[in-house]
Amino acid sequence: MDDLLHQFASMIKSEAQRLGFNACGISKAEFLEQDAIRLKEWLENGFNGDMRYMENNFEKRTDPSKLLPGAQSVISVSLNYYPSKAQADRYAPVLARYAYGKDYHAVIKKRLFLLLAFIENIFQKVNGRVFTDSGPLLEKACAARAGLGWPGKNTTLISKQFGSFFLIGTIIIDKELHYDRPVRDYCGTCKKCLEACPTGALLQPHIIDARRCIAYHTIENRHNNDHIRVLNLSNRVFGCDICQEVCPWNSKAIPHNLEEFEPPAGLLDMTCSEWHNLSEVEFNRLFKKGAPGRTGYITIKRNLEVLKSQLQERKCP
């Protein structure tokens, strides 16, 4: 029986690789005890800011077996998004790398459903659910249990092979498989991410206060304008990669080869002035199918206005 479960798991991993995923690991669908304790403390401290949805469905969020009747296995995959090119104008407002191309939710889910169809073909009869940052599930915790990487001090998942510039997708199925083991933590004594965070959002290893986080305020915070105006955004207009940029493991990052993650024409060549004069028409051309499109033009314009006020002494060249 063990040999058969191992064979099925190997077939799934091979198909995941064929579909373009960089890694695939499998863990048992069960209560994430230690992660539940950490999440409870994090929420009690109010570190989720206005992300009240993190408080909902606590039992489901911390136990993948409650998300599907008869759930047995959690299949975690990673997808590299590290770009081959960067923004040309070093004075231009900085866009997080994952936002260069199409919205990752659609890109990953398309492949996950294809992988689920493959799994259904193997077992003939199987029930499954697909997730990618789109449901009450601690996907990073599941991916860590499946051996895709270890939780970094900056709260990202870090792979020894790929660094941390990757996204995570998940499939829960009601079939048993061979399970992988977590990998050890290779951060060691390094604290570069904590030291580099310009707002002190990384309070200590593995603990982030969203209320101080640039990524949270430029994406999730669409209402509390007073707070974002006093926060040092470090010229970041959408998201923030600073804690990843300084991570030594990202020296291993290699450019992705996915057409969906390629930036639209002209995006990386936008000058500082072009960014600050961004029209809604141009915003829709660049980002309608991308992650910033989900946040919306009004929020991006607000972010640009805040950046402009913070950089009054350093005007666009």
VOGU-3710 file (C-alpha; in Angstrom, 3 decimals, decimal comma):
1> mddllhqfas> 0,000/0,000/0,000  2,821/2,418/0,906  4,453/1,834/-2,475  1,195/2,659/-4,246  0,712/5,877/-2,229  4,291/6,862/-3,033  3,689/6,148/-6,714  0,545/8,293/-6,778  2,385/11,116/-5,029  5,253/10,926/-7,525
11> mikseaqrlg> 2,809/11,050/-10,445  1,145/14,158/-9,009  4,489/15,883/-8,476  5,599/15,100/-12,026  2,371/16,527/-13,423  2,721/19,635/-11,258  6,169/20,189/-12,702  4,846/19,680/-16,231  2,211/22,343/-15,564  4,941/24,829/-14,677
21> fnacgiskae> 5,013/24,652/-10,897  8,520/24,800/-9,455  7,908/22,478/-6,534  5,197/20,256/-5,123  4,906/18,720/-1,674  2,204/16,806/0,167  1,151/16,860/3,812  -1,567/15,236/5,878  -4,806/17,210/6,283  -4,871/17,761/10,029
31> fleqdairlk> -5,019/20,410/12,732  -2,100/22,886/12,536  -1,663/23,101/16,288  1,403/25,329/16,634  0,275/27,600/13,800  -3,118/27,966/15,480  -1,442/29,125/18,681  0,636/31,686/16,795  -2,352/32,930/14,795  -4,451/33,334/17,946
41> ewlengfngd> -1,741/35,418/19,629  -1,230/37,479/16,458  -4,930/38,294/16,230  -5,220/39,063/19,939  -2,437/41,636/19,528  -4,338/43,285/16,683  -1,461/42,742/14,257  -3,958/42,044/11,450  -4,989/45,715/11,342  -8,237/46,122/9,422
51> mrymennfek> -7,977/42,660/7,875  -10,931/41,438/9,939  -11,455/38,488/7,624  -8,419/36,881/9,279  -10,523/36,534/12,414  -13,245/34,580/10,603  -13,421/30,780/10,264  -10,585/30,236/12,751  -11,181/26,478/13,001  -11,193/26,030/9,225
61> rtdpskllpg> -8,203/28,327/8,778  -6,104/26,217/11,130  -7,387/22,787/10,146  -7,520/21,891/6,437  -9,461/18,729/7,249  -12,466/20,956/8,025  -12,489/22,484/4,543  -13,492/19,297/2,727  -15,556/16,330/3,947  -13,237/13,366/4,424
71> aqsvisvsln> -10,108/15,419/3,659  -6,928/13,361/3,808  -4,165/15,169/1,922  -2,980/18,727/1,271  -1,039/19,198/-1,965  1,056/22,385/-1,947  2,736/23,871/-5,009  4,958/26,875/-5,627  5,207/29,115/-8,688  8,198/31,373/-9,293
81> yypskaqadr> 7,438/34,993/-10,240  10,917/36,540/-10,102  11,261/38,814/-13,173  14,172/39,014/-15,577  14,009/42,834/-15,694  13,444/45,604/-13,176  11,965/49,096/-13,391  14,264/51,300/-15,443  13,856/54,617/-13,605  15,395/54,323/-10,154
91> yapvlaryay> 13,330/57,324/-9,002  10,010/55,840/-10,134  7,506/54,599/-7,527  8,331/50,956/-6,874  5,941/48,154/-7,768  6,214/44,776/-6,025  7,577/42,199/-8,441  4,608/39,844/-8,187  2,424/42,629/-9,598  4,295/42,968/-12,907
101> gkdyhavikk> 2,122/40,495/-14,797  -1,378/39,058/-14,641  -3,148/38,478/-11,350  -1,559/35,412/-9,792  -4,908/34,132/-8,489  -6,083/33,401/-12,027  -2,685/32,156/-13,222  -2,279/29,657/-10,391  -5,894/28,521/-10,187  -5,936/27,638/-13,870
111> rlflllafie> -3,025/25,256/-13,298  -4,439/23,939/-10,037  -7,684/22,899/-11,699  -5,681/21,113/-14,393  -3,717/19,335/-11,674  -6,932/18,397/-9,875  -8,315/16,965/-13,128  -5,166/14,846/-13,423  -5,645/13,612/-9,845  -9,273/12,758/-10,574
121> nifqkvngrv> -8,086/10,691/-13,510  -5,700/8,772/-11,250  -8,246/7,920/-8,575  -11,342/7,856/-10,809  -13,385/9,164/-7,899  -12,005/11,951/-5,703  -13,317/15,115/-4,068  -11,060/18,138/-3,988  -10,895/21,891/-3,368  -8,502/24,438/-4,842
131> ftdsgpllek> -7,047/27,440/-2,995  -4,582/30,198/-3,741  -4,731/32,991/-1,198  -8,481/32,799/-1,675  -9,953/30,960/1,298  -9,677/30,386/5,059  -6,506/28,301/4,982  -2,967/28,843/6,305  -1,381/27,952/2,980  2,162/28,896/3,980
141> acaaraglgw> 1,916/26,651/7,034  0,702/23,755/4,872  3,448/24,375/2,316  6,051/24,388/5,095  4,730/21,051/6,374  4,986/19,710/2,833  8,670/20,663/2,650  8,444/23,523/0,116  10,518/25,748/2,365  10,903/27,042/5,885
151> pgknttlisk> 9,155/30,056/7,471  11,598/32,942/7,220  12,034/35,598/9,873  10,271/38,006/7,467  7,208/35,655/7,471  7,738/34,569/3,853  8,396/30,936/2,961  12,001/30,442/1,854  13,265/27,682/-0,407  16,882/26,590/-0,415
161> qfgsffligt> 16,637/26,195/-4,193  14,543/29,229/-5,203  14,641/31,812/-2,422  11,288/33,398/-1,570  10,030/35,016/-4,772  7,339/32,416/-5,330  3,598/32,085/-4,850  1,709/29,197/-3,279  -1,251/27,136/-4,440  -3,095/24,366/-2,609
171> iiidkelhyd> -5,343/21,405/-3,360  -7,105/19,458/-0,618  -8,350/15,982/-1,550  -10,112/13,148/0,244  -7,480/10,548/-0,678  -4,462/9,425/1,295  -1,018/9,891/-0,263  2,625/9,567/0,726  3,520/12,604/2,837  6,632/14,750/2,752
181> rpvrdycgtc> 8,539/16,138/5,727  9,255/19,754/6,627  12,750/21,075/5,896  14,977/22,630/8,539  15,313/26,371/9,107  18,359/27,808/7,314  18,004/31,441/8,424  20,515/30,907/11,212  21,510/34,104/13,017  20,789/36,349/10,009
191> kkcleacptg> 18,599/39,375/10,792  18,954/41,344/7,566  15,215/41,393/6,864  14,375/42,707/10,339  17,072/45,375/10,125  16,053/46,483/6,610  12,320/46,979/7,259  11,945/50,781/7,107  8,832/50,891/9,296  9,768/48,306/11,919
201> allqphiida> 6,857/46,101/10,894  8,934/43,001/11,600  8,740/43,221/15,379  10,805/40,091/15,907  11,545/36,920/13,924  8,323/35,507/12,415  6,073/38,271/13,775  4,831/41,101/11,549  2,568/43,954/12,576  0,444/44,708/9,509
211> rrciayhtie> -0,358/48,142/10,921  3,260/49,115/10,217  3,648/47,166/6,971  4,067/49,047/3,671  2,511/46,194/1,674  -0,571/46,191/3,910  -1,098/49,937/3,662  -0,548/50,212/-0,093  -2,821/47,260/-0,903  -5,219/46,315/1,903
221> nrhnndhirv> -5,707/49,650/3,654  -8,171/51,529/1,495  -9,813/53,635/4,223  -7,350/54,748/6,930  -5,664/57,557/5,036  -4,335/59,271/8,162  -2,099/56,320/9,064  -0,640/55,809/5,598  0,259/59,503/5,325  2,606/59,326/8,315
231> lnlsnrvfgc> 4,185/56,008/7,333  7,516/55,978/5,513  6,522/54,200/2,295  10,091/54,193/0,933  8,731/55,150/-2,511  6,658/51,952/-2,729  3,378/52,380/-4,590  2,049/48,812/-4,406  3,446/46,159/-2,099  6,968/46,001/-0,715
241> dicqevcpwn> 9,838/43,625/-1,492  12,445/45,155/0,825  12,645/42,239/3,269  13,024/39,854/0,327  15,549/41,999/-1,513  18,015/41,800/1,379  17,537/38,069/2,024  20,743/36,174/1,131  18,719/33,207/-0,097  17,280/35,340/-2,893
251> skaiphnlee> 20,696/35,456/-4,515  19,507/32,079/-5,812  16,389/33,577/-7,419  16,164/32,828/-11,139  13,800/34,530/-13,619  10,498/32,826/-14,289  9,575/31,606/-17,773  5,826/32,280/-17,661  4,241/34,507/-20,279  1,415/35,404/-17,857
261> feppaglldm> 3,867/37,051/-15,471  5,531/39,191/-18,132  4,830/42,932/-17,668  2,633/44,787/-20,183  4,390/46,951/-22,748  5,951/50,053/-21,276  5,359/49,261/-17,593  8,988/48,858/-16,571  10,036/51,870/-18,644  7,648/54,277/-16,911
271> tcsewhnlse> 9,427/57,321/-15,545  8,816/58,929/-12,197  6,775/61,688/-13,860  4,705/59,207/-15,867  3,818/57,357/-12,691  2,694/60,495/-10,898  0,607/61,531/-13,901  -0,976/58,092/-14,282  -4,463/58,337/-15,785  -7,272/55,897/-15,140
281> vefnrlfkkg> -7,207/54,864/-18,804  -3,511/54,010/-18,619  -3,993/52,316/-15,252  -6,610/50,018/-16,765  -4,359/49,242/-19,728  -1,496/48,282/-17,457  -3,268/46,660/-14,527  -6,835/45,646/-15,359  -5,765/41,981/-15,411  -3,085/42,389/-12,746
291> apgrtgyiti> -3,000/42,512/-8,952  -3,174/46,351/-8,750  -6,440/46,138/-10,681  -7,976/44,399/-7,669  -6,897/47,259/-5,424  -8,214/49,881/-7,833  -7,190/53,166/-9,395  -8,407/55,336/-6,515  -6,169/53,573/-3,992  -3,141/53,642/-6,305
301> krnlevlksq> -3,634/57,371/-6,914  -3,869/57,921/-3,159  -0,594/56,018/-2,717  1,037/58,157/-5,405  -0,179/61,337/-3,710  1,312/60,171/-0,408  4,615/59,361/-2,107  4,658/62,761/-3,759  4,118/64,519/-0,448  6,869/62,432/1,170
311> lqerkcp> 9,321/63,203/-1,631  8,716/66,920/-2,063  12,376/67,647/-1,551  13,337/65,169/-4,269  11,324/65,946/-7,353  11,177/63,654/-10,360  14,179/64,209/-12,657
//
